[in-house]
Amino acid sequence: MSGEKRMKAHVGRDGRIEVTVPDLPVGQAVEVTVRAVQEPSSRRSVLDILRDAPGGLMFKTVDEVDTYIRGERDSWGD
């Protein structure tokens, strides 16, 4: 066998990773590189949570935010 062989593995409780490649001859020199894989996050972003909330996002555009803030400031008086 020549070239590269990719496989996925999981780290055991003791920190061990087992790699089995039966098609390599006994005594064959190999190079092993370990790279952690980013698992997809099950956490949702704040925007996704707000989007799904009853009523959705309060403001749809920057102009709506500006209008709301201007109205609040005007209601404070001088």
N, C-alpha and C positions, 0 to 999 in steps of 0.2 A: 504494500500500500504506500502510495506517495501522496504528497499534498497535505491539505488541511482537512480536519474532521471537526465539525461543530456539534456540540450537544448541550443540553440544558441539564443542570443538576441542582440539588438543594443542599444547603449547608446543614449538617446534622447538629444535634445538641452539643456535641463535643467540639464543634468547629471543623469537623472533617467533611471532605468532599470526595466521593468515590467516583473514579472514572474507569470504565472497563472498555477496552478496545481489543477484542479477541483476534482481529485479523492482523495485529502487529506481531512480529516475531519476538521471542523472548530475548532480552538484552538490547533491543532497539533503543537508541537514544531518541528522546522526544522533548519537546518544549511545551510547557503548560502555562497558559495565561488565564487568570481568573478575573472576570469583570462583573461587577454587580449589575443586575438588570433592574431598571425602574419599573415597578409594577404599576399598572393603571390605578389611579387613586379613586377610591369610592367616595371621597369627600366632595361636596358640591361647593361651588363658588357662592359668594354672597349675592351676586347678581342673579344666579339661578334660583336661589332661595326666594329672593324678593319677587322675581318674575312669576314664581308659582304661588305666591301669597295671594290671599283674597284681594281682589282689586288690582293685582299686578303692580307694576312700578308706578309710583305716584306721578312721576314726570317722564315724559317720552323724549323731550328735547332739552337742550341747554337753554333755549329761549323760555320754555315753560318754567324752568328753575329760576331764571333771572326775574321773570314776571312775579313769581310767588314771593321771592325775597324782597323785591321792590315793594310789593303790597304789604308785607309784614313790617318793613321799615317805616312806611308811610303811616301805618296804624299806631306807631309808637308816639307820634306827635313830635313837637319840637322840644 
